[in-house]
Amino acid sequence: MFAIEVTILDLLVKGFIIGVVVSAPLGPVGVLCIQRTLNKGRWYGFVTGLGASLSDIAYALLTGYGMSFIYDFISANQFYLQVLGSIMLFAFGVYTFRSNPVHSLRPVSSTKGTYLHNFVTAFAVTLSNPLIIFLFIGLFARFTFVTPQIHLYEQIIGYVAVALGAFTWWFCITFFVSKLRTRFNVRGIWMINRVIGGVVIVLAVCGFIFTLLGKAIY
């Protein structure tokens, strides 16, 4: 029973972190979410984030079940794949740190539209970027996430945790932007992205070092 509880807790923590890391960088959808929060209201920004999350979860499922077909290869090369995952995560962090999301700013319609419309447009924008799969591959390899030998219900818990991480991020960022709407500007967007990139870089470096030392920190 204790082992099962540890496994489930491990899946929840890893899935939650993956959901946050995938959602946090302020690319086009992140900037769109902030714009809608400022111009239309917090909940319009939040449903925009939910639309992006649904697309991310779809790509997470594709990644997880795609990797399950090469599970034997993954098991035999776990060390190298974790190192590769750390390197990919580091490159993603550097890219996020150096990128300027302000370039993604676009005019926002003066009409609020329905929540469904805001949700669907965010889903479509995120779904049009299949390169997110490479980020999931790096994260899944780094965290040894939802491997095929675990039970179906454990896999479901893992993916639900990814969704919870993503939802939590969008809930928090829209709350933060809404509270600071009178003082929030393009520099604020840029600073958030730099902080996120820095955190991802530190996470990747720590993972790389501890993998080389033969110790698992996550």
Backbone as a ProteinNet text record, in pm:
[ID]
protein_1_A
[PRIMARY]
MFAIEVTILDLLVKGFIIGVVVSAPLGPVGVLCIQRTLNKGRWYGFVTGLGASLSDIAYALLTGYGMSFIYDFISANQFYLQVLGSIMLFAFGVYTFRSNPVHSLRPVSSTKGTYLHNFVTAFAVTLSNPLIIFLFIGLFARFTFVTPQIHLYEQIIGYVAVALGAFTWWFCITFFVSKLRTRFNVRGIWMINRVIGGVVIVLAVCGFIFTLLGKAIY
[TERTIARY]
83.2	0	87.2	193.7	282.1	349.9	392.6	459.2	365.9	239.3	140.3	120.3	111.9	93.2	212.2	333.8	454	453.7	415	410.2	310.9	193	91	137.3	197	248.4	357.6	443.5	551	492.7	389.1	323.6	258	193.5	126.5	226.6	338.2	438.8	502.2	544	608.6	513	389.8	291.4	260.3	247.2	217.9	331.2	456.9	572.1	574.9	550.3	549.3	442.4	323.5	215	249.7	316.9	356.9	466	568.8	682	637.2	546	497.6	414	336.5	244.1	309.8	413.1	464.2	526.4	612.2	675.7	570.8	593.6	494	517	475.6	476.8	351.6	313.5	194.6	68	46	-76.3	-68.2	49.1	65.2	41	96.2	75.2	-71.7	-134	-276.2	-359	-322.5	-393.2	-382.6	-262.6	-242.2	-319.6	-314.4	-387.4	-536.9	-591.2	-734.5	-770.1	-681.3	-704.5	-711.1	-619.8	-615.1	-731.2	-767.7	-867.9	-1011.5	-1026.5	-1160.7	-1199.8	-1099.6	-1128.5	-1057.3	-1043.3	-964.6	-1015.7	-1147.5	-1199.6	-1188.7	-1187.5	-1162.7	-1017.4	-926.4	-788.1	-772.8	-845.7	-834.8	-885.1	-1000.6	-1051.1	-959.9	-889.6	-789.1	-678.9	-636	-536.1	-586.5	-714.3	-771.4	-770.9	-798.7	-794.2	-654.9	-554.8	-416	-381.5	-431.2	-402.1	-457.7	-577.8	-638.3	-551.6	-499.1	-410.1	-281.1	-226.4	-103.7	-124.2	-240.5	-269.9	-278.4	-336.2	-344.1	-203.6	-114.3	23.7	96.2	63	123.4	83.7	-43.2	-90	-21.1	-8.7	60.4	205.2	269.9	409.6	422.2	339.1	347.3	321.5	216.2	183.4	274.7	331.7	432	559	601	722.3	703.5	579.7	555.7	592.6	593.1	627.9	777.8	856.9	1001.9	1048	963	991.6	1120	1141.9	1262.9	1388.6	1384.4	1498.3	1517.3	1407	1413.8	1472.1	1426.1	1475.1	1624.1	1669.3	1809.7	1901.1	1844.5	1925.5	1875.2	1823.2	1761.1	1858.2	1982.5	2081.7	2103.4	2126.1	2154.9	2033.3	1914.1	1793	1765.3	1799.3	1781.6	1879.4	2002.7	2100.1	2050.5	2001.4	1948.1	1828.3	1741.7	1625.1	1666.8	1772.3	1822	1877.7	1948.5	2005.3	1894.9	1792	1679.6	1606.7	1592.4	1526.3	1609.9	1742.4	1832.9	1821	1821.6	1809.7	1677.2	1571.6	1440.7	1442	1509.5	1519	1595.6	1706.4	1785.6	1703.8	1632.9	1548.6	1441.6	1379.2	1275.4	1334.1	1451.6	1515.9	1551.5	1597.7	1645.2	1534.4	1421.7	1314.9	1240.1	1183.3	1104.9	959.4	874.2	734.3	656.3	710.5	642.2	621.2	712.1	699.5	572.3	515.7	392.8	266.4	282.1	165.1	90.3	-39.9	-125.2	-245.6	-306	-428.1	-535.8	-603.3	-709.7	-844.4	-936.3	-1069.4	-1136	-1206.6	-1275.2	-1396.1	-1448.4	-1561	-1508.4	-1571.9	-1523.5	-1545.1	-1655.7	-1688.2	-1733	-1766.5	-1810.1	-1688.9	-1710.8	-1603.2	-1561.7	-1660.2	-1630.9	-1541.5	-1570.9	-1490	-1346	-1326.5	-1192.6	-1119.9	-1193.9	-1137.5	-1091.3	-1179.6	-1151.2	-1036.1	-1031.3	-923.2	-787.5	-781.4	-655.9	-616.1	-713.8	-686.7	-629.2	-688.1	-642.7	-501.7	-473.4	-340	-233.7	-261.1	-164.2	-148.9	-259.9	-255.2	-175.4	-165.6	-93	58	103.6	247.3	288.8	304.9	339.4	480.2	562.9	698.5	696.9	581.1	568.6	596.1	578.7	604.3	748.9	843	984.2	1009.3	937.4	949.3	895.7	783	727.8	822.4	884.8	980.3	1094.2	1148	1255.1	1211.1	1091	1039.9	1007.8	944.9	910.3	1036.2	1139.7	1266	1334.3	1333.5	1399.3	1333.9	1200.8	1127.7	1090.9	1124.3	1082.6	933.3	855.8	714.6	623.8	520.5	416.8	473.1	561.9	617.8	511.2	520.7	414	387.9	486.8	465.9	372.4	338.7	247.6	103.8	14.7	-126	-191.2	-302.3	-374.9	-421.5	-471.6	-521.8	-408.3	-285.9	-170.7	-133.5	-144	-119.4	-221.1	-346.8	-452.1	-422	-380.1	-344.7	-231.4	-131.8	-19.5	-64.6	-149.4	-196.3	-291.6	-370.2	-455.2	-368.2	-254.9	-163.1	-103.2	-74.9	-26.7	-131.3	-257	-365.9	-378.7	-367.3	-377.6	-264.7	-143.7	-31.8	-57.6	-107.6	-137.5	-249.3	-357.2	-469.5	-425.7	-343.8	-296	-213.3	-127.8	-46.7	-134.5	-231.1	-315.9	-402.9	-447.3	-526.9	-443.5	-319.1	-231.9	-188.6	-151.9	-101.2	-213	-334.9	-445.3	-484.4	-476.3	-502.7	-399.9	-272.4	-163.7	-179.1	-204.1	-218.3	-341	-450.3	-573.7	-554.5	-483.1	-459.9	-368.1	-275.4	-178.4	-207.2	-330.4	-363.8	-328.1	-337.9	-308.1	-157.8	-75.8	69.3	140.5	62.8	123.2	146.8	269.1	302.6	387.9	437.6	513.9	642.5	699.2	819.3	786.9	667.3	625.1	620.2	568.7	563.3	704.5	794.7	933.1	1002.2	978.9	1042	991.5	860.3	804.9	872.7	891.3	953	1098.2	1170.5	1309.9	1318.4	1227.3	1225	1194.7	1095.7	1058.8	1176.8	1241.2	1356.2	1467.7	1493.1	1597.1	1567.8	1442	1402.9	1421.1	1380.3	1394.9	1542.2	1627	1770.8	1828.4	1794.1	1843.4	1796.2	1668.2	1612.1	1687.1	1717.2	1786.8	1930.1	2000.3	2139.4	2144.9	2054.4	2050.9	2023.9	1930	1899.6	2017.8	2089	2205.3	2315.8	2345.3	2451.9	2418.8	2297	2260.4	2249	2214.5	2214.1	2355.2	2451.8	2591.5	2643.6	2592	2634.6	2560.1	2462.1	2386.4	2283.5	2240.6	2140.5	2019.4	1902.1	1777.9	1720.2	1698.2	1631	1486.7	1454.2	1315.9	1301.9
-119.9	0	125.6	123.4	239.8	263.9	153.4	166.1	226.4	185	238.5	388.1	427.3	568.1	651.6	596.3	666.8	684	577.2	583.2	688.8	690.4	787.4	929.5	948.9	1080.5	1123.7	1029.5	1056.7	1102.1	1032.2	1068.1	1205.6	1233.1	1361.8	1477	1459.4	1565.7	1586.9	1477	1488	1545	1493.8	1542.4	1689.4	1729.4	1869.9	1959.6	1919.9	1999.1	2008.1	1896.6	1896.2	1991.4	1986.5	2074.5	2221.3	2256.3	2396.1	2437	2351	2384.9	2404.7	2320.9	2332.3	2458.7	2495.4	2608.9	2743.8	2745.6	2872.1	2966.4	2918.8	3015	3095.1	3225.6	3314.1	3328.2	3224.8	3232.7	3304.1	3284.1	3352.1	3331	3206.7	3179.8	3243.1	3239.4	3301.8	3451.7	3515.5	3659.1	3687.8	3601.7	3617.7	3608.2	3514	3497.9	3625	3682.4	3805	3921.9	3931.8	4039.6	4031.8	3910.8	3895.4	3922.6	3886.1	3916.1	4066.4	4139.1	4284.6	4354.4	4305.9	4376	4326.2	4199.4	4142.2	4100.4	4073	4027	3896.3	3868.4	3752.8	3620.6	3599.5	3468.1	3443.5	3549.6	3531.9	3486.6	3543.3	3498.8	3355.6	3319.8	3184.7	3079.6	3102.4	3003.1	2994.7	3103.9	3098.5	3000.9	3008.8	2915.2	2771.7	2753.1	2618.2	2559.1	2643	2595.9	2550.4	2628.3	2590.3	2461.2	2445.6	2326.1	2200.7	2209	2093.2	2045.6	2139.5	2104.2	2040.8	2098.7	2043.8	1901.4	1875.5	1741.4	1641.3	1685	1598.2	1560.7	1658.3	1631	1545.9	1563.8	1481.1	1334.8	1310.5	1174.1	1112.4	1190.4	1141	1105.1	1189.9	1165.3	1040.3	1030.8	918.1	785.5	778.3	650.9	621.4	725.3	702.4	644.2	696.7	646.5	505.7	467.1	333.3	223.3	255.7	155.6	126.4	213.9	191.9	183.1	124.7	117.8	40.1	-71.3	-151.5	-68.9	9.8	96.8	202	257.9	359.8	301.8	180.9	117.6	88.2	46.1	10.3	131.9	246.8	368.6	482.1	446.7	546.7	658	621.5	721.7	824.5	775.6	866.2	950.9	891.2	965.6	1073.4	1045.3	1147	1262.5	1227.8	1332.6	1415.3	1346.2	1415.9	1501.5	1448.7	1525.1	1651.3	1641.4	1759.4	1862.6	1814.5	1905.7	1977.2	1902.4	1961.8	2063.2	2029.8	2120.2	2247	2229.6	2344.4	2435.9	2374.9	2453.8	2528.7	2463.5	2528.1	2645	2627.3	2734.3	2853.9	2827.2	2935.4	3010.2	2933.6	2996.1	3084.6	3033.5	3109.8	3235.5	3221.7	3334.3	3444.3	3404.3	3502.5	3558.5	3487.4	3531.8	3649.5	3727.5	3844.1	3822.4	3781.4	3752.8	3874.5	3993.3	4115.4	4116.5	4048.2	4040.9	3968	3891.4	3816.8	3898.2	4020.5	4104.8	4130.6	4117.3	4139.6	4222.6	4294.9	4368	4271.4	4306.8	4222.8	4282.2	4196	4242	4317.5	4423.2	4503.8	4430.5	4332.2	4254.2	4134.4	4106.7	3998.7	3861.2	3845.1	3712.3	3622.3	3498.1	3404.6	3335.6	3276.2	3197.5	3082.8	3022	2910	2954.6	3072.1	3123.9	3146.6	3204.3	3228.6	3096.8	2999	2867	2798.6	2797.8	2728.2	2793.7	2925.4	2992.7	2963.7	2960.7	2928.3	2784	2694.1	2553.3	2538.1	2609.7	2599.7	2655.4	2767.9	2828.7	2735.2	2675.2	2584.6	2456	2404.2	2280.2	2297.7	2420.2	2445.3	2445	2419.6	2416.9	2277.5	2180.9	2043.4	2029.8	2135.1	2129	2110.6	2134.3	2115	1969.8	1878.9	1737.1	1715.7	1790.6	1773.5	1813.9	1914.3	1952.6	1840.9	1781.8	1671	1551.4	1523.1	1411.8	1434	1556.8	1589	1575.1	1624.5	1618.3	1475.1	1398.9	1260.7	1177.6	1201.4	1129	1170.6	1300	1352.2	1298.6	1292.1	1252.5	1104.1	1029.3	888.6	879.1	949.5	972	872	823.9	729.7	620.2	539.4	426.8	317.8	236.4	141.2	33.7	4	-105.7	-67.3	59.8	99.2	76.3	67.8	40	156.2	123.6	224.2	338.6	304.4	410.1	502.5	448.8	532	624.6	573.8	659.3	772.8	739.4	841.8	947.3	902.4	996.5	1088.1	1031.5	1111.6	1220.7	1184.8	1283.8	1385.7	1341.8	1436.5	1536.7	1489.1	1578.6	1681.6	1641.8	1735.9	1845.3	1802.3	1898.4	1991.7	1936.5	2019.7	2122.7	2080.6	2174.3	2288.5	2253.5	2356.3	2448.4	2389.8	2471.5	2565.4	2512.4	2593.6	2711.2	2686.2	2795.3	2904.8	2867.5	2968.7	3040.8	2968.3	3031.6	3137	3100.8	3191.9	3311.8	3289	3399.5	3499.2	3448.4	3541	3616.4	3551.3	3618.8	3729.6	3697.2	3792.6	3913	3887.2	3995.2	4079.9	4015	4088.1	4182	4134.2	4215.9	4334.7	4316.2	4422	4489.1	4481.1	4528	4674.7	4757.5	4900.4	4926.9	4830.7	4849.9	4750.8	4663.8	4560.6	4614.5	4597.5	4646.1	4543.5	4581.9	4488.1	4444.8	4531.1	4492.8	4381	4386.3	4281.4	4146.4	4143.8	4020.2	3967.6	4057.2	4019.6	3964.9	4027.7	3983.9	3847.1	3823.2	3692.2	3583.2	3607.9	3508.1	3481.3	3584.6	3567	3484.9	3510.9	3434	3287.2	3263.4	3126.7	3055.7	3123	3064.3	3031.8	3120.8	3097.7	2976.7	2962.5	2847.9	2717.1	2714.6	2594.1	2559	2658.9	2635.5	2572.3	2626.5	2571.4	2427.7	2402.1	2268.3	2171.3	2213.5	2127.7	2099.6	2201.3	2183.8	2089.6	2107.7	2019	1874.6	1856.6	1722.4	1659.1	1737.5	1687.5	1644.2	1728	1697.7	1574	1566.4	1453.7	1323.4	1334.4	1214.8	1161	1248.4	1207.2	1146.4	1196.4	1144.4	1016.3	979.4	857	873.4	997	1025.8	1090.5	1048.1	1101.7	1207.4	1326.9	1430.7	1447.7	1394	1395.8	1297.8
0	0	0	83.6	91	-42.5	-109.2	-239.5	-342.8	-338.5	-432.4	-408.3	-281.3	-248.1	-293.6	-278.1	-322	-473.4	-545.9	-692	-739.3	-678	-716.1	-684.8	-567.1	-531.2	-627.9	-666.4	-761.9	-895.6	-941.6	-1067.7	-1058.3	-945.6	-928.1	-931.5	-861.3	-855.9	-992.8	-1056.7	-1187.8	-1291.4	-1293.2	-1389.5	-1369.4	-1244.9	-1213.7	-1263.5	-1237.6	-1282.5	-1434.5	-1502.3	-1648.8	-1701.3	-1641.2	-1684.4	-1670.4	-1560.8	-1538.8	-1636.7	-1652.4	-1740.2	-1884.1	-1931	-2069.4	-2087.7	-1988.4	-2001	-1975.4	-1889.1	-1837.3	-1939.8	-2032.8	-2126	-2203.1	-2211.5	-2272.4	-2421.9	-2494.4	-2639.5	-2686.6	-2811.7	-2865.7	-2783.4	-2735.7	-2659.4	-2521.3	-2458.5	-2328.4	-2334	-2437	-2454.7	-2484.5	-2565.2	-2594.9	-2467.9	-2381.1	-2253.6	-2169.9	-2162.8	-2084.9	-2147.1	-2281.3	-2348.5	-2319.8	-2328.4	-2305	-2159.3	-2067.7	-1927.1	-1904.2	-1967.3	-1950.7	-2019.4	-2137.5	-2219	-2200.2	-2164.7	-2155.8	-2014.4	-1931.4	-1796	-1766.3	-1637.9	-1595.2	-1650.2	-1647.2	-1684.8	-1834	-1914.6	-2057.9	-2079.3	-2000.2	-2008.5	-1960.9	-1856	-1800.6	-1898.1	-1961.8	-2057.3	-2179.8	-2211.3	-2316.8	-2277.2	-2150.9	-2100.1	-2099.7	-2068.3	-2068.9	-2209.8	-2308.4	-2446.8	-2485.3	-2443.9	-2470.6	-2398	-2275.4	-2195.2	-2259.8	-2316.2	-2380.2	-2496.4	-2573.5	-2683.4	-2631.4	-2524	-2464.4	-2415.3	-2354.4	-2303.9	-2419.1	-2531	-2649	-2697.3	-2700.6	-2741.8	-2637.2	-2509.7	-2405.4	-2422.9	-2454.5	-2477.9	-2599.9	-2707	-2826.2	-2794.1	-2715.7	-2679.4	-2593.4	-2489.6	-2397.5	-2464.4	-2544	-2607.1	-2726.2	-2785.5	-2889.6	-2831.4	-2715.7	-2651.3	-2595.2	-2567.8	-2513.1	-2612.1	-2741.8	-2843.3	-2845.5	-2787.8	-2784	-2638.6	-2554.8	-2412.3	-2383.7	-2454.1	-2431.2	-2457.3	-2563.8	-2596.1	-2486.5	-2439.2	-2335.1	-2206.4	-2169.9	-2047.5	-2055.3	-2173.7	-2190.5	-2196.2	-2228.2	-2244.4	-2156.4	-2039.8	-1953.5	-1914.1	-1882	-1841.1	-1951.5	-2073.3	-2184.8	-2220	-2209.5	-2240.9	-2136.1	-2010	-1907	-1927.3	-1968.9	-2000.6	-2118.3	-2222.9	-2340	-2301.7	-2215.2	-2170.3	-2097.3	-2015	-1943.6	-2040.1	-2142.4	-2242.2	-2319.6	-2359.3	-2430.9	-2343	-2215.3	-2122.7	-2103.4	-2097.3	-2083.6	-2205.7	-2326.6	-2449.7	-2453	-2406.2	-2401.2	-2303.6	-2189.1	-2091.1	-2144.4	-2215	-2273.7	-2378.1	-2462.1	-2564.7	-2500.7	-2394.5	-2324.8	-2261.9	-2199.3	-2132.7	-2231	-2349.9	-2447.4	-2535.8	-2545.2	-2635.2	-2575.7	-2661.8	-2619.7	-2661.3	-2566.4	-2600.9	-2646.2	-2623.6	-2665.9	-2817	-2889.3	-3035.1	-3078.1	-2984.3	-3014.9	-2991.4	-2944.9	-2920.9	-3050.7	-3045.7	-3161.8	-3119	-3211.7	-3176.4	-3129.3	-3023.4	-2969.3	-3006.1	-3046.9	-3086.1	-2971.5	-3007.3	-2905.8	-2848.1	-2919.8	-2868.7	-2790.2	-2678.4	-2591.7	-2652.8	-2723.7	-2774.4	-2660.2	-2691.9	-2589.5	-2527.7	-2411.5	-2349.6	-2441.4	-2507.6	-2597.1	-2712.4	-2768.8	-2878.8	-2833.7	-2716.4	-2664.1	-2636.8	-2588	-2560.9	-2690	-2790.1	-2915.9	-2991.3	-2995.3	-3068.2	-3004	-2871.1	-2802.6	-2828.8	-2829.3	-2859.5	-2999.9	-3096.2	-3234.8	-3252.4	-3187	-3197.9	-3141.5	-3025.9	-2963.1	-3042.4	-3094.2	-3171.2	-3300	-3349.9	-3474.9	-3455.9	-3331.9	-3304	-3255.9	-3348	-3308.3	-3251.6	-3261.4	-3206.1	-3054.4	-2992.5	-2848.6	-2812.3	-2907.7	-2882.6	-2839.1	-2899.6	-2864	-2718.8	-2670.4	-2530.1	-2441.3	-2479.1	-2402.3	-2402.1	-2515.6	-2522	-2422.5	-2421	-2327.9	-2182.8	-2151.9	-2015	-1973.1	-2061.9	-2029.5	-2007.1	-2091	-2074.1	-1944.4	-1915.9	-1796.2	-1668.7	-1667.2	-1548.2	-1545.2	-1651.7	-1664.6	-1633.4	-1711.5	-1679.5	-1749.7	-1677.3	-1723.6	-1814.9	-1760.7	-1835.2	-1852.5	-1959.9	-1992.2	-1887.3	-1799.9	-1704.6	-1591	-1575.5	-1468.4	-1512.9	-1415.8	-1445.2	-1519.5	-1587.5	-1664.5	-1574.5	-1455.1	-1366.6	-1323.2	-1311.8	-1276	-1391.9	-1514.4	-1630.4	-1635.6	-1607.9	-1607.7	-1501.9	-1382.9	-1275.6	-1321	-1391	-1440	-1535.4	-1630.6	-1727.7	-1664.1	-1567.8	-1495.2	-1420.3	-1365.7	-1295.5	-1391.2	-1514.8	-1615.9	-1638.5	-1650.8	-1670.4	-1550.3	-1428.9	-1308	-1302.4	-1342	-1344.8	-1441	-1560.4	-1660.9	-1613.1	-1559.2	-1512.1	-1399.9	-1309.5	-1197.1	-1245.9	-1345.7	-1399.6	-1457.7	-1541.9	-1605.9	-1504.1	-1401.1	-1296.2	-1223.1	-1190.7	-1115.1	-1199.1	-1324.8	-1407.2	-1438.3	-1462.2	-1488.6	-1361.9	-1246.7	-1119.3	-1095.9	-1120.4	-1100.7	-1194	-1321	-1419.1	-1388.5	-1349.2	-1319	-1199.8	-1098.5	-978.7	-1007.2	-1101.4	-1131.5	-1265.5	-1311.7	-1445.9	-1469.1	-1363.7	-1381.8	-1391.6	-1344	-1346.4	-1436.8	-1502.4	-1586	-1726	-1777.4	-1911.1	-1984.5	-2101.2	-2183.1	-2112.5	-2031.1	-1956.8	-1856.8	-1800.1	-1708	-1777.4	-1902	-1979.8	-2002.9	-2040.8	-2068.9	-1944	-1829.4	-1705.4	-1661.5	-1676.2	-1640.9	-1721.9	-1851.9	-1937.5	-1896.8	-1856.1	-1814	-1685.1	-1593.8	-1469.1	-1498.1	-1584	-1620.1	-1685.8	-1781.3	-1848.8	-1751.1	-1655.7	-1556.1	-1468.8	-1426.7	-1343.5	-1420.8	-1548.3	-1630.1	-1648.9	-1669.1	-1684.5	-1558.2	-1441.4	-1314.7	-1296.4	-1328.4	-1317.6	-1407.8	-1530.8	-1625.9	-1581	-1533.2	-1487.9	-1368.2	-1273	-1156.4	-1198	-1289	-1337.2	-1407	-1487.6	-1560.3	-1463.4	-1364.8	-1268.4	-1186.3	-1135.6	-1051.3	-1131.1	-1259.6	-1343.7	-1360.1	-1384.6	-1395.8	-1266.8	-1152.9	-1023.5	-984.6	-1069.6	-1040.9	-931.6	-908.7	-807.8	-872.6	-830.5	-888.4	-795.1	-849	-769.3	-815.2	-933.7	-980.5	-1092.9
[MASK]
++++++++++++++++++++++++++++++++++++++++++++++++++++++++++++++++++++++++++++++++++++++++++++++++++++++++++++++++++++++++++++++++++++++++++++++++++++++++++++++++++++++++++++++++++++++++++++++++++++++++++++++++++++++++++

